Amino acid sequence: MPKNIEIKVPIKNLKETLIRIKKLPAERIYSSQQIDVYFQNEKGRLKVRDSNGEKSVIYYDRIEDGKERWSKFHFIKVETPIEWVKFFDLFMERLITVKKHRTLFHYKNTRIHVDQIKNFGNFIELETKMNSSKKTARKEFDILCKYLELDKGEQILKSYSDLILKKRQTKKK
């Protein structure tokens, strides 16, 4: 399974962040609404993604409590995400649906996500894929974190699904 190192931090100034990203030799891949349907899974996370830019089934396993977020992942591109949701609904419990607006950029081996989640905020995520070694991936990752002025102390060690579920539970109390 492929592996990557990740970070997610809140964006303080969306306009400024986008200007910095556009100064990189990064390719803008897409900008669109994105719906992720998460399913209960004991071994990792399973979600079906639907957007104009990406239609896929994604499985990943990530430790959410360390300083660094390394994850193993696997995905398949699909043509009809709703059919996969219906299929998984037959034998798995649906956990949550996360709706966001995502702008995706590629820089070398890194996916840069700029996410806007209604009533929740704006976030930036970096996912640097490990192609040859952890050391090489970490170097590219660290360079981008520094350039984009991402404070690793502010990183969120949770999935959007976890954050939204926690917020819902807090409101119920």
C-alpha positions, 0 to 999 in steps of 0.5 A: 500500500502507498504511504504518505505524510500529512498535516492539516491546519486551520487557515488564518487568511484564505486569500494569502494562502492561495497567493502563496500556493499560486507562487509555487510551480504547483498545478491546480487540478480542480476546484469543486464541491466534494462529498465524502461518505464515511463508513464504520470500519474497525481497521481504518477509514473507508469513504466514497468520494464524489466531486467533479474532480474526483470520484473514488473509493478510498481506504486509509489507515492512519495513527491520529495521535502522533507528532507526524501523521503517516498513513497507508492508503489505497484508492480506486477511481469509480464512475458512479460513487452513489452506486458504491454508497448504496453497495456499502450501505447493504453491509456497513454502517454509514458513519457520516457525510462530509461536504466541503469545497476543495481546491486541489493542487499538485506540487512534485509528490505533494497534494495540497488541499484547500478545504472550505467547510461550511460552518466549520472553517477553512483548512489546508492539508498537505499529503506528501507521497513517499516514493523512495524513502521517508527521508525524501518525503519528509524533506519535501513536506518540511520545505512546503510547511515552511514556505506555506508558514504552516505551524506544526503546533496547530495541526489537527490530528483528526479527520474532518469526519471526527471533528464534525462528529465531535462538534455534533456530540458537543451540541447535543449536550 
